[in-house]
Amino acid sequence: MADEKIPKVKTPNLVELFQKENIRLETVGIRKDRVYTSKKGLSPYTGEFGKAQKMHLLNRALVGFSYKSYQEIKDFSLKQSIDLLLTPEKPFALPVNDYYMQVVDNPEVVKADVPKGAVWVTAPEYVKDNGTLNGMRTQSLKAWLSKQFVNQKTSIHWRMFLFYHNLLVASLQNGGPVKNAFQYVDTLFKSSLGNFKDLIYHITLDPSMLVYLNGNQNNKFSPDENYARELQELFTVGKGPNSKFTESDVREMARLLTGWNFDWDKTMKTEGRTVVSNGYWNHDIGDKQFSEFYGNRKISGANNPDRADGELREAIDMIFTTDEVTKYMCRRIYSFFVNPMIDPATEDLIITPLAKVFRDAKFEILPVIRTLLSSEHFFDSVHYNSIIKSPADFVIGLAKEFDMPLLDNKFVPVVPGEDLLHYEFQRYNGIHNQMNNLGMNMGDPPNVAGWPAYYQTPAFDLFWINSETIVKRAQHTDSMFNWGNWVYYNNATKTGMLVRVDLPEYIRKFNTPENLDALVDQLIDRLINIPINAASRARIIDRVLQGNTNANYWSGAWYAFLGNPTADNRQVIQNRLAQAMGLIFQYGETHLH
């Protein structure tokens, strides 16, 4: 029998919740301008590079902090650490049919699908009712994406993917055939550490982007301005005071981009990647005249199937001659990695010289990232723990920190002999669902501008936290440490899977876990990452002791577990630590990075 349908998790509208609660920024200690004044510039940082600096660097460079990554760079210099972070990830294993249990009762879908465990990203996906197959492959891709984040190396590669996914937004859910969605992910990943100008060319012709912003409907008889506008307003020159492209530029760009499409029916029914080409009979062959902002550039057309590509390349060259491209991109990078708000002083001190680095590098992104993350400005302590963790940083960070095992509920065990491929899919799908539950539907930002926390002033990252999501964060961590998160249940066979942290095994790797004072200090150091007041620390100890006044109680319980790890002795450790962990993750400091 097929599994129970995986429940759809509704993404909360964070902007609506924020506005409904009428939060006054000053009451939560946030200045309306969100500026953390730093007079330090881009000169290479030469100060102390100890634990605080290393953890700050990793918090901002990875998707979810990894203590394992800290241990990897523990003895590294700043240059060695940056070199490691800027090392590309190795090519990934492609998504496979790991969702087979979800469609086993639908013979038409099974017949049309690839076998269990086979790669589907270039496979046909045509079936009479394609909703099931399309939906399951999309879920498979989103679960696969969560897996890449959880298993990332100590590399900025997937963080840059997330940056570009938020900047150059397309939809995994609404990009047409699912192979389009994988191609979009593949395009961003392969270009994340490369040349931004080249990426703009490739993303313009990306099939998911064509569908998402109506590029596939753009023709000479009725030019569609959607992508033409976002290409300029959101993807390249932005909306700053010196970005003075005109409505005429939008119209002319729309004419220039007419005719690009792919064969939808062929893509659905045949093996292979989606092939985008220009149907020049649908392409406006006239000249395109741009405004003074673009140097009054005229791009000539021609009745030639190859000319459309030439026009596109000339248009991108034209856009990239403006000063605003490098400044806009550097603002977006700065706000993503350092501080969401940019004041005039930061514009002069950081953005302008960083834009020169970008232009001198001919739009290669790594010199910009290296310069920023190696700078005195980045390591100014005013930036430490100053940004609220996104749902991705929070959920992925938890999964990485606790190396969460797949714990089968002892009362409803997994069917003997069943392979773990499907259970792995369910685990990572559960991680995606949890991010979605907190307001971050990975793969499908709320609109073409991305997630408001990365662009909407003055709230920015405050959008992540409200009375609904803060409760959900607490429920997530309470479940992890106590009864476990159900990520899969088959009602027909009464089998399922829980994800729960094995706390005794987690602290077994700590130094002197039998010493409660030392243990609590290590937990604070790893999970909160900044000092807390004595009263907060005392409450954590009290949660472990639960009113026991015997100072040696904890060490006795720990040694009893080590000497005789029965279920009862293990449960004592699990229960006491679960109470302390629940409290730790209620502290506001735990949600900052």
N, C-alpha and C positions, 0 to 999 in steps of 0.2 A: 504494500500500500504506500501511496505517496505520503510525504510528511504533511503535517498541517500547513496551511498556507502561511508564509512568513508575514506577520502583521506589518502593515504599512505604518510608519512612524510619521506623524504630522510634524512638519517643521514649524516651530513657533515663530511668529512675526516679531522679531526683536525690536524693531523701530516702533511698532504699534504698542508693544508692552511698555517700552521706555516712556513713550509719550503719555500713555494711560496712567502710569504711576506718578507722572509729573515730578520727576526727580530733580531737585535743585542741586546743581553740581557742588555748590559751596558747602552743602550739608554733609557731603561725603569726602570733603577735603580736597576737591579737585578745582583748580582755577579754571575759569571759563576759557582762557586762552590755551590751556593744556601745555604751556611752555615750561620746560625745565632748563633754565638759563645756563648755558655753558659757553665760556669764552675761549675754549680750547678748539684748535683747528685740526687740519688734516696731517700735521706733522706726525711722523711715526712715534708711536707710544714707546717710551723707554723706562717707564716706571715698574713697580712691582708687578710680576705676573704670577701671582699665587692662586690659591683656590678660588677666591671671590672673582678674580678676573677670568679665570678659566671657565667657571660655571656661568658667568655672564655671557661669555662668548658662545658657549654651547647652547645656552637657553635661546639665544637669538638666531643661531645658525642651523639648528636642527628642528624637525617637526616633533616636538615633545622632548624634554630633557632626558638624557640617558646618563646615569651614573657610570655605566660601563664605559661610555665615551670619555667621561672625566678621568677615569682610571687609565684610559689609553693615552691621554695627553698630560697626565699628572706630572711627569718629569720633562715635558717638552718646553722648549722656548716658544715665544709668541710666533716667530717665523715658522717653526716646525709645526705648530698647531694650525696656523693658517694654511700652510702647504697641504696638510692632511685634509682639512676641511674643503679645500678647493680641488681635491682629487675627485674625478668623476666616479660615479658608481659603475660597477660592471653591468653589462647588458643583462636585462632581467629575463626570467622565464615567462613565457607568454601565458595569458589566462586560458584555462581549460574548462571543459564541462565538469564542473564540480557540483552542479545543481541538479544532477540527474534524478535524485530522489523526489524533487519537486514536480517532475513531469512524467514520472513512471506510469501513471494511470492515464496518460493521454497518448494513445498509440500513434496518432497522426504526428504529434510533435516529436515523439521518440524516433519515428521513421525519418523525419526531416532533419533531425539533429545529428551532430557528430557523436561518436561513442563516448562513454564515460571516460574522463581523463584525457580526451583529445583536445587539441587547440581549436578554438572556434573563431578566432579573430578575422580570418579570411574566408570562412565557410559560408555557403548559401544560407539564407535564413527565411526562405519563402515557405510558407505553409498557409493553408486556407484561412485559419484564424491565427494571425501572427502575434497577437497580443501576448500570449503566454511565453513563446520562445523569446520574443524581443524583450519582455520584462525580465525573464530569468537571466538572460545574458547581460542585461544592464546591471542587475544585482550582482552577478558574478564579477563584472568589471569593477564595480564599486568596492566589493569585498576584497578583490585583488589589489586595488589601490590602497586600502587600509593595510593590507599585508606589506606592501612596499614601504609604507611609512613606519610600521612597527619594526621592520627588519632592516631599516636603512643603516648604512655604515656611518662612521664618523665623517660624514660628507655633507656639504651644503646642497647637494644636487636636488634632493626631493624638496628641500625648503624653497629653492629657486623655482622648481616646478609649481609649488603652491603659489609663489609670488606671481608667476605668469598666468596661472589659472585664474587668479583674482583680477589680473590686469586685462588679459585677452580672453574675456569670458565667452565660452560656448557651453552648450548643455549636453551632458551624456545621455540624458533622458529624452531630449527633444531635438536630436540632431539627425533624425532619419534612421536608416539602417544602423544596427549596433556596431558593425565594423567601422562606421564613421567615427563613433565615439572612441574606439580604441585608437584610430589613426590620430585623433586630436590629442589624446594622452601621449601617444608616441612622438608626435611632432613637438609638443612642449618639452618632453623629457630630453629628446635628442638635441634640442636647441637651448636648453636652460643655462648651460655654461658657455654658450657660444656667442655668435654675432646677432645682435638685436635687429639690425636692418634685414639680415637674411630671414630671421624669424618672422618679421612682418610680411615679407613676401610669401612665405610658406603658409602662414596662418590665414592670409587673404584667400588662398586657394584651398584651404582645408574644407573638406565636405561638411563637417559638422558646423563650421562657421557659416558656410554658404546657406545651410538650412536655417540655422538659428537667427541670422540677421537678414534673411530674405535675399541673399545674393543669388540663389538659384532661380529667383523670380525676376531678377533684374534684366530687362531687355530694352531694345532700342525704341519699342513702341510705348513703353511705360516704365521709364527708369525708376528704380526703387532707391531711395536715398538713405536707407537704414544703415547699411554697412559703411557707405561713404561718409556719413556723419560720424559714426563711432570710430572709424579709422583715424580721424583727425581729433575729435573731441576727447576720446578716452584712451586711444591706443598709442598716439604719437606726440602731438603737440599740446594736447590738453586744453584747459579752459582758463589759463592764467591771464593776467592783465596784458601781457605782450603776445598772446596767441590770438592773432587778428585775422584768422581765415574767415571767409564770408559765406553767406548763404549761396552765393553764386559758385564758390569753390565746392560746396557740397553737391550742387547740381551737376557741375562739370565732372566731379569725381564719380558721381553715379553713372553718368554717360560713359566715362572711361572704363568702368567696371562691368558694363553690360556683356551678357552672353556666356558667362562662366557657369558651368553646370556639370552634372554627371548623369549617367543613365540609371535612373532609380530602379527600373525593372530588372535590368541586367545585373546591377549590384546585388539585388535581393536574391536572384536565382542562380548566380554563378560563383565559382570559387575565385578568390583573388581580392586584392585591395580595391577600394573605390578609386576610379580614375576620373579626375576632373579635367575638362578640356573646354575650349572656347568655341561655341557655335557661332562662327563669325557672321552667319546670316542674321543672328540676333544681336550682333554687336554694332553699336553706333560708330560708323566709320568717319564721322566728321572730326574736325579739329576741336580740341578742348582748350579753352582760354582761362587761365587762372589769374588771381588777383595780385595786387602789389605785395601782399604778404609773402607770396611765392615768387616774387621777382617778375611778375607779369608773364610768367612762363606759358608758352603755347605748346601743347603736345599734339602733334599731327596724327591724324588717323589715316587708314588706308583699307581698301577692300582686299585684305590679305589675311589668311587664317593665322599667320604668325605675328601679325602686327599687334593684336590684343595683348600678347605677353610683353611685347616691347613697350607698349604704352604703360602697362602696369609697372614695369621696372623703371621707366622714366619718371612716373608719378612718385614712386618711392624715393628715387634719387632726389626729386624736387622737394619732397617733404623733409628729407634728412639734411638738406642744406640750411634749414632754419635753425636758429639758435635754440628755439623752444623745445626741439626734440630731446636734446641732451639734458636741458634743465628740467623738463617735465619728468623724464625718466629718473633722474637723480633725486627729484623730490619724492617720487613714488618709492624708490629704493630706501631713501632715508626714513620715510615715515613707516615703512614696513619693518626695518631692522633696528631703528634707533629710537625715534620719537614720532608719534603721529602728527604733531603740530610743528609747523615751521614758521618762525618769526623772521622779521627782516634781517636781524643780525645773523641768524643761521643761514639765510639765503646768501648773504655776502660771504660769510666765513666758510661755509661748507658747500652749498649747492653750486655756486658759480665756479669755484676751482675744481670741484668734482666733475662738473659738466665738461670742463676742459680736458680732464683726464679721459673722459669717455670719448670725446671727439678725436683727441690725439691717438686713441687706441682704435680708431675707425669703427667704433660702435661694438667692440668686443666688451662683454660684460664683466669678465673676470678682473681686469685691472681696476675697475670701479669698486667691485666688492672687496678686493684685496686692500685697496687704499683706505676705504671706509672702516673695515673691520680691524685694520692695523693702526688706526689713528688715535691720537690723544683724545679727540672728541668722543669716540666710541667708548673709551674706557674711563670717561669722566664718571665718577660715582653717582652723579645725579640721575644717570640713566639706568642704574641697577634697580631691578625689581620695580619698575615704574609702569609696566604695561600689564593689563589683565590677560591671563592666558586665554587664547581662543579655545573653543571646544576641541579642536584638533590637538593643540598643545597639551590640553588637560587630559583628554582620553588616551591619546597615543602615548603621552608621557607615563601615565599609569601603567599601561600595558607593557611598556619597555622596562620601567623600574621594577615591577614585580614579576616580570617574565611569566605571566599568568598561564598556568597549566590548564589543560582540558580535564576538569574533574567531573567524572560521571557520578551522578547522584546514586548512592548505594542502594536506594529503594527502587529506582527505575533504571537499571543498567542498560548500556548500549547492547544491542543484539550481538551475541558472540559471533566472531568471525567477520563482522562488518568492517570494511576498511575505513580509514579516517579521512579520506578525501572530502567527503561531504561534511563531516563534522568540522573540518578546518574551514570550509566555506562558511558554515554557520557561525563559527567563532568570529571570523573577520567581518562577516555581515553584521554580527551583533555590535562590533566596534563601530562600524559605519552608522548603524541605527542609533547608537548612543550619541555620537557627534550630532546627528540629525536632531535628536531629541533635545539637544542643548542649543540648537539654532544654526548648525552648520552642516547643511546637506552637501557633503563633499561630492563634487562632480556637477552640482546644479546650484550655483549661487543664485540669490533671489532675483537678480536682474543683471543687465549687461554691464553695470558699473561695478559688480562684485558685491562683497559683503560690506554693509555700511560701516562696520567697525574699522575698516581700512581707509575710509574716505570721508565720512560724514562728520563735519565739525559742528559743535565742539565736543560731542560725546565720544566719538571714536570707539575705543575698546570698552567703554562703559556699557555699550549695547549688549555685550556678552552676559552681563549680570543683571538680573531682575528677580522679583519675588518668586517667579516660576522657575527660572533656570538655576537659581542658587539652591532651591529645594531639590531639584533634579540632580544636581551635582552631589549633594549630600546623600541622596538615595542611591546613587550609583556607587559611591565609595562604601556606604554602609553594607550594601549587598555584596560587594567584592570581598569584604572582610568577614562577614557573618554567614549568611545563608547561601550566598552565591547568586550570580546573575544567570537566569535562564536565557540561553541563546538558541535553544532548539528543543522541541518536544514533538513526538509523534504520537498522536492520540490513538491511532490504530494499534500500535504495538506497545504503547505505554512505555516508551523509551525516550530518553532525553539526555541533555548535557547541561551542566552548570560550569560557569567560569568563576573560580573563587581563588583568592590568594592563600597559599599555604604559609601562614605567618611563622610557625616554628621553623620551617625550612628557610624562610626569608632571613630571619635574624641569625640563623646558625652561622652565616658567613660574616657576621659582624665581629669586631674585636670585643672580647669579654661580654657576651650577651647576658651572662649571669649577674653582672653588675648593673642594677637598674638605672642608677644615675648616668653611667657611661652610655648605656643603651639609649636612654632618652635623648642625650646629647647627640648621638649619632643619627637618630631619627629626625631630630630637628635640623641637623646639618644637611641631611640628604633630601628631606621632603619639604622643608620650609625654606631652607637655603639662606635665611637671614636670622640674626639673633631675635629672640622674643623675650618679653619681660618675665620676671621671676614668678609672678602669679600664674601666667599662662603655662609655664613649664611645670609648676607644681600641680596644676590641674591634670596634666598628662600623667604624671606619676600617680596621682590619686585614682585616675581611671584604671591603671594597671592594678593597684593594690585594692581598690574597691572597699576602702574603709579599714583594711587590715593595718593594724598599728605595728605589727612585727616587721622591723626593717629587713629581716632576713627571709621574709616570706617568698619574695620573688626568686632569689637565688636557690632556695630550697625546691621550689616548683620546677625551676629550670633543670637542676641536677636530677630531680626525679624523672623528668622527661628523657634526659640523655641516658640515664641508667636503665630505664624501663619504658621505652616509647610505646606504651599501650594507647589505645584509643582514648581512654579517660585522661591520661596524663597529657596527651597531645591536645585534647580539647580544652584543658585548663589554660594552656599557653595561648591557644587560638582565641579563646573567649576574652582573656585579660587584654591581650594585644589589640583585638578588634575594637574594644571600647576606646582604647587610647588612639588608635588610628582614626576612628570616627571623629574624635575631637580634633585631632590635628588637621583634618581636612575640612573642619568648620572654621578654622582660623583664616581670616582674610589674606594673611601673608602667603598662605599656601597657593593662592590663586594668582599670584603675581610672578612675573619673570623679567 
